[in-house]
Amino acid sequence: MAERSKIIDATQQTAARVAGFAYLIPVAFVLAANFGLRKGLIVSGDAAETVRRITEAMPQFRLSIVFDVVYSVGVVALLTALYVVLRPVNRHLAALATLLKLVYSVTALMMVLSWQAIAHLLANPEYAQALGADHLQMLVKVNLSATMDEYYVGLAFWALSATVIGWLWFKSGYVPKALALVGLVSAAWCALCTFAYIGSPAFSHLVNLWWFDTPLAIFDITLSFWLLFKGLRGAGVADESSAA
């Protein structure tokens, strides 16, 4: 079947700029939550000190949870906007990418619930009285570990979604192909590393955890600025349903 050009409409341009905001603003909230509000509260290898610090800074800890919820809402806005932009390229792949990213948003909410469970355990004195200090610390430690498991399982779905989206950006011509190719490779790399790590946590000794998603995060930030200031360019290709 022949393929014909499809002019970008105003809805797509608007959705592209929404996507730019929907990534940058929520990611600022999640970075503030993890590297600002919670940074000094979580002490690696010392559950007792972690419990003490969170208990003494409970309003700050709860605010970090609110920021995580804002981030989760932003992910839903992002996946919706990206679907509107990329649907004309290939609606089936766009739907697949949306569903994969939706699973990621669910895991992000599971992380919120794990943080919330810690807040409940430490904000209510009756839990400490009934469980004792050792058991309370163990439950907090288990929930802290759960947030990491939830993150990397979710990251696998984010990376798969980003791989599909990277291909759609490359095929569409809406952004420079070199930029789209960087996104495609970064997403595939993140997916490969994440699945390897889930299968064998010892993989983190071979590739540092920070190198899993950092290239993809840099690409997402760069793409967001491009969409905000440049928008979509040229004419993309129509999906297969519009071919003659």
Secondary structure, DSSP 8 states (H G I E B T S, - for coil): ----EEE--HHHHHHHHHHHHHHHHHHHHHHHIIIIITTTT--TT-HHHHHHHHHHTHHHHHHHHHHHHHHHHHHHHHHHHHHHHHTTT-HHHHHHHHHHHHHHHHHHHHHHHHHHHHHHHHH-HHHHHHHHHHHHHHHHHHHHHHHHHHHHHHHHHHHHHHHHHHHHHHHH-SS-HHHHHHHHHHHHHHHHHHHHHHH-TTHHHHS-THHHHHHHHHHHHHHHHHHHHT---SEEE--GGG--
